[in-house]
Amino acid sequence: MTEAVTAETWIGIGVAVVMFWGIASWALVRTLRQEERKVSLLERQGGMDTYSPKALEELRTFIEENPEDPYVDDAKQKYNRCVENLRSVEEYYYDWSDAEVDALESL
């Protein structure tokens, strides 16, 4: 009842292992490059934008739609801190335009 593992099976296993390590390596290198860029911005500017435009918009929407939420004060703090950082840095990590930053208001 014992069947031998065929050559095709071994090839399939080998391909799966190579693909797994290839994708994992690519993801690791990409993540490290992003983190290196963040560290570089922090060292040069002393701060950076903490949210993307979409994330900051979603945070503001949460704050406006949930005024009684127990976490709303923390959310306001984080929102205002991001707005302050955006106004104090020269280069953004996320894709912010100067017009978008100028239109932001603290809460």
Rosetta constraint file for C-alpha pairs under 8 A:
AtomPair CA 5 CA 9 HARMONIC 6.34 0.50
AtomPair CA 5 CA 10 HARMONIC 7.23 0.50
AtomPair CA 6 CA 10 HARMONIC 6.61 0.50
AtomPair CA 7 CA 11 HARMONIC 6.15 0.50
AtomPair CA 8 CA 12 HARMONIC 6.08 0.50
AtomPair CA 9 CA 13 HARMONIC 6.19 0.50
AtomPair CA 10 CA 14 HARMONIC 6.08 0.50
AtomPair CA 11 CA 15 HARMONIC 6.12 0.50
AtomPair CA 12 CA 16 HARMONIC 6.15 0.50
AtomPair CA 13 CA 17 HARMONIC 6.21 0.50
AtomPair CA 14 CA 18 HARMONIC 6.16 0.50
AtomPair CA 15 CA 19 HARMONIC 6.01 0.50
AtomPair CA 16 CA 20 HARMONIC 6.04 0.50
AtomPair CA 17 CA 21 HARMONIC 6.29 0.50
AtomPair CA 18 CA 22 HARMONIC 5.94 0.50
AtomPair CA 19 CA 23 HARMONIC 6.02 0.50
AtomPair CA 20 CA 24 HARMONIC 6.05 0.50
AtomPair CA 21 CA 25 HARMONIC 5.88 0.50
AtomPair CA 22 CA 26 HARMONIC 6.18 0.50
AtomPair CA 23 CA 27 HARMONIC 6.15 0.50
AtomPair CA 24 CA 28 HARMONIC 6.17 0.50
AtomPair CA 25 CA 29 HARMONIC 6.17 0.50
AtomPair CA 26 CA 30 HARMONIC 6.12 0.50
AtomPair CA 27 CA 31 HARMONIC 6.10 0.50
AtomPair CA 28 CA 32 HARMONIC 6.12 0.50
AtomPair CA 29 CA 33 HARMONIC 6.21 0.50
AtomPair CA 30 CA 34 HARMONIC 6.36 0.50
AtomPair CA 31 CA 35 HARMONIC 6.21 0.50
AtomPair CA 32 CA 36 HARMONIC 6.00 0.50
AtomPair CA 33 CA 37 HARMONIC 6.28 0.50
AtomPair CA 34 CA 38 HARMONIC 6.38 0.50
AtomPair CA 35 CA 39 HARMONIC 6.19 0.50
AtomPair CA 36 CA 40 HARMONIC 6.13 0.50
AtomPair CA 37 CA 41 HARMONIC 6.25 0.50
AtomPair CA 38 CA 42 HARMONIC 6.22 0.50
AtomPair CA 38 CA 48 HARMONIC 7.76 0.50
AtomPair CA 38 CA 93 HARMONIC 7.06 0.50
AtomPair CA 39 CA 43 HARMONIC 6.09 0.50
AtomPair CA 40 CA 44 HARMONIC 6.18 0.50
AtomPair CA 41 CA 45 HARMONIC 5.79 0.50
AtomPair CA 41 CA 46 HARMONIC 7.37 0.50
AtomPair CA 41 CA 47 HARMONIC 7.03 0.50
AtomPair CA 41 CA 48 HARMONIC 6.57 0.50
AtomPair CA 41 CA 91 HARMONIC 7.61 0.50
AtomPair CA 41 CA 93 HARMONIC 7.72 0.50
AtomPair CA 42 CA 46 HARMONIC 4.72 0.50
AtomPair CA 42 CA 47 HARMONIC 4.89 0.50
AtomPair CA 42 CA 48 HARMONIC 6.17 0.50
AtomPair CA 43 CA 47 HARMONIC 7.81 0.50
AtomPair CA 45 CA 89 HARMONIC 6.20 0.50
AtomPair CA 45 CA 90 HARMONIC 7.45 0.50
AtomPair CA 47 CA 85 HARMONIC 6.47 0.50
AtomPair CA 47 CA 89 HARMONIC 6.76 0.50
AtomPair CA 48 CA 85 HARMONIC 5.99 0.50
AtomPair CA 48 CA 86 HARMONIC 7.00 0.50
AtomPair CA 48 CA 89 HARMONIC 6.43 0.50
AtomPair CA 48 CA 91 HARMONIC 7.92 0.50
AtomPair CA 48 CA 92 HARMONIC 6.57 0.50
AtomPair CA 48 CA 93 HARMONIC 6.82 0.50
AtomPair CA 49 CA 82 HARMONIC 5.86 0.50
AtomPair CA 49 CA 83 HARMONIC 7.97 0.50
AtomPair CA 49 CA 85 HARMONIC 5.71 0.50
AtomPair CA 49 CA 86 HARMONIC 5.48 0.50
AtomPair CA 49 CA 89 HARMONIC 7.93 0.50
AtomPair CA 49 CA 92 HARMONIC 6.18 0.50
AtomPair CA 49 CA 93 HARMONIC 6.35 0.50
AtomPair CA 49 CA 94 HARMONIC 7.15 0.50
AtomPair CA 50 CA 82 HARMONIC 5.70 0.50
AtomPair CA 50 CA 85 HARMONIC 7.87 0.50
AtomPair CA 51 CA 55 HARMONIC 5.69 0.50
AtomPair CA 51 CA 56 HARMONIC 5.59 0.50
AtomPair CA 51 CA 82 HARMONIC 6.79 0.50
AtomPair CA 51 CA 94 HARMONIC 7.46 0.50
AtomPair CA 52 CA 56 HARMONIC 6.09 0.50
AtomPair CA 52 CA 94 HARMONIC 5.38 0.50
AtomPair CA 52 CA 95 HARMONIC 7.04 0.50
AtomPair CA 52 CA 96 HARMONIC 7.55 0.50
AtomPair CA 53 CA 57 HARMONIC 6.16 0.50
AtomPair CA 53 CA 94 HARMONIC 7.51 0.50
AtomPair CA 53 CA 95 HARMONIC 7.27 0.50
AtomPair CA 53 CA 96 HARMONIC 6.50 0.50
AtomPair CA 54 CA 58 HARMONIC 6.19 0.50
AtomPair CA 55 CA 59 HARMONIC 6.14 0.50
AtomPair CA 56 CA 60 HARMONIC 6.20 0.50
AtomPair CA 56 CA 79 HARMONIC 6.88 0.50
AtomPair CA 57 CA 61 HARMONIC 6.19 0.50
AtomPair CA 58 CA 62 HARMONIC 6.16 0.50
AtomPair CA 59 CA 63 HARMONIC 6.27 0.50
AtomPair CA 59 CA 75 HARMONIC 7.04 0.50
AtomPair CA 59 CA 79 HARMONIC 7.04 0.50
AtomPair CA 60 CA 64 HARMONIC 6.18 0.50
AtomPair CA 60 CA 76 HARMONIC 7.98 0.50
AtomPair CA 60 CA 79 HARMONIC 7.20 0.50
AtomPair CA 61 CA 65 HARMONIC 5.99 0.50
AtomPair CA 62 CA 66 HARMONIC 5.83 0.50
AtomPair CA 63 CA 67 HARMONIC 6.04 0.50
AtomPair CA 63 CA 72 HARMONIC 5.83 0.50
AtomPair CA 63 CA 75 HARMONIC 6.79 0.50
AtomPair CA 63 CA 76 HARMONIC 6.91 0.50
AtomPair CA 66 CA 72 HARMONIC 7.12 0.50
AtomPair CA 67 CA 72 HARMONIC 6.38 0.50
AtomPair CA 68 CA 72 HARMONIC 7.16 0.50
AtomPair CA 71 CA 75 HARMONIC 6.20 0.50
AtomPair CA 72 CA 76 HARMONIC 6.10 0.50
AtomPair CA 73 CA 77 HARMONIC 6.26 0.50
AtomPair CA 74 CA 78 HARMONIC 6.28 0.50
AtomPair CA 75 CA 79 HARMONIC 6.07 0.50
AtomPair CA 76 CA 80 HARMONIC 6.04 0.50
AtomPair CA 76 CA 107 HARMONIC 6.43 0.50
AtomPair CA 77 CA 81 HARMONIC 6.04 0.50
AtomPair CA 78 CA 82 HARMONIC 6.21 0.50
AtomPair CA 79 CA 83 HARMONIC 6.36 0.50
AtomPair CA 79 CA 106 HARMONIC 7.50 0.50
AtomPair CA 79 CA 107 HARMONIC 7.65 0.50
AtomPair CA 80 CA 84 HARMONIC 6.17 0.50
AtomPair CA 80 CA 106 HARMONIC 5.29 0.50
AtomPair CA 80 CA 107 HARMONIC 6.42 0.50
AtomPair CA 81 CA 85 HARMONIC 6.15 0.50
AtomPair CA 82 CA 86 HARMONIC 6.10 0.50
AtomPair CA 83 CA 87 HARMONIC 6.37 0.50
AtomPair CA 83 CA 101 HARMONIC 7.62 0.50
AtomPair CA 83 CA 104 HARMONIC 6.83 0.50
AtomPair CA 83 CA 105 HARMONIC 7.41 0.50
AtomPair CA 83 CA 106 HARMONIC 6.64 0.50
AtomPair CA 84 CA 88 HARMONIC 6.28 0.50
AtomPair CA 85 CA 89 HARMONIC 6.17 0.50
AtomPair CA 86 CA 92 HARMONIC 7.39 0.50
AtomPair CA 86 CA 101 HARMONIC 6.64 0.50
AtomPair CA 87 CA 101 HARMONIC 7.01 0.50
AtomPair CA 92 CA 96 HARMONIC 6.59 0.50
AtomPair CA 96 CA 100 HARMONIC 6.44 0.50
AtomPair CA 96 CA 101 HARMONIC 6.90 0.50
AtomPair CA 97 CA 101 HARMONIC 6.46 0.50
AtomPair CA 98 CA 102 HARMONIC 6.09 0.50
AtomPair CA 99 CA 103 HARMONIC 6.18 0.50
AtomPair CA 100 CA 104 HARMONIC 6.61 0.50
